[in-house]
Amino acid sequence: MVITLLTKTEGWLGPFAYIFGEIMNGIYGFFSMFGIHNIALSIIIFTFITRALMIPLTIKQQKFTKLSSIMNPEIQKVQAKYKGKKDEVSLRKQQEETQVIYEKYGANPAAGCLPMLITLPIMFALYAVINNIPAYVDPVYKLYEYIALQVMQAPDYTTTLATLAEGLKSVKIPTDLTTVPAVIDVLKHFNANLWNQFVTSFPDIQSNVVNGSMTVTDAIANISQVNSFLGFNISNPPGWKFPAILIPILAGGLQFVQTKQIQVKVDNKDNPMAASMNSMNVLMPIMSAFFAVTFPIGIGLYWITSSVFAIVQQFFVNKYMERVDVNELIKKNLTKQSKKQTKKKAYLESKGLSMADLARTQTKNIETSVKEKTESNVSSESESNNAVSVSQKSKSLNGSKSISDIANIMNSRSEKGDK
């Protein structure tokens, strides 16, 4: 792996971006052995691989959806039973009764959202990789490095390059252009128009040999080929112009078709998720199309490829789910749940505990928490009442007209106390 100083994605997305960058680098290198140098093709293959790996999760999600159509009426009854009750005891009982329903069918409430939780990091990490291809794909980095080294030999190149960079909108340009990575950070955002301006601005370096027999002009042509897809530069946002606008339209339209496939399976009047799902099925494709206008075309290409794969995949998954018997599915879930309980019981017994001990401990902790909260509320209420009583006495005393009146009141109270 080439060690570069280009800034890579950091934070919680960093590990995802690194892994996907390595995969992208491997796919690109594989096709390079056959003389195919194209990032768009690498993105398409990468998408197929990731979607294929997620097929088991997709099937799991569909199974949960099928179970939901049976569980939801029972869950709704529990929700209606505790409707409007916000105290801790009621909330705990509602949670316990809901959990009993899930256990009855051997379902896991997290099964429905797990694929989405995995898909989002993939999308964001892939965006980070596509937006910074030279930092993750070695051969592409080399192409930019060849040009950057020649640029830095030109007189007053920092001023010329900064002037060219003014044509880049919504792109953060390095203030210090005295290093190769900084120069690459500018060049990686160039479109065909800026490359033409670059050739005009640096005419003396175009014939410089940068890699054996490769010239700067050749390197620029290779970069254009690497980023090319059906005449588009995948590192550039499509904007609102035709025909580039077709990328966002296809991204949103295909995603809408994809969600409609799923909607057929979950659109049930007894399903509380139906209304929210219907709204999301319309909103998400519109948002995707809008984002695809401003994101690099590579991201739109990923969404299009992902939707095409998902549509074909969902067709076969739906056919498979039609043959899945709900009763058999529940039976398998309960068997898995029983095995987990057996393992849990064996673990507790190895620690000298039992399931009953664990249940009593958890119940005791909950009851103790509720008791402490109740006692705290009673104590606070008592203190509040005492404060009100003192306040009322003080008000009564302050309302007296003379010292003798106050003395008479105190004596009267004292006599009543003695009696």
PyMOL commands that set and color helices and strands:
alter all, ss='L'
color gray80, all
select helices_A, chain A and resi 11-32+39-53+55-81+88-105+109-112+114-130+133-136+138-151+157-165+180-187+192-201+203-205+216-226+246-266+273-294+297-322+326-350+355-398+403-418
alter helices_A, ss='H'
color red, helices_A
select strands_A, chain A and resi 209-211+214-215+228-229+232-233
alter strands_A, ss='S'
color yellow, strands_A
deselect
rebuild
show_as cartoon
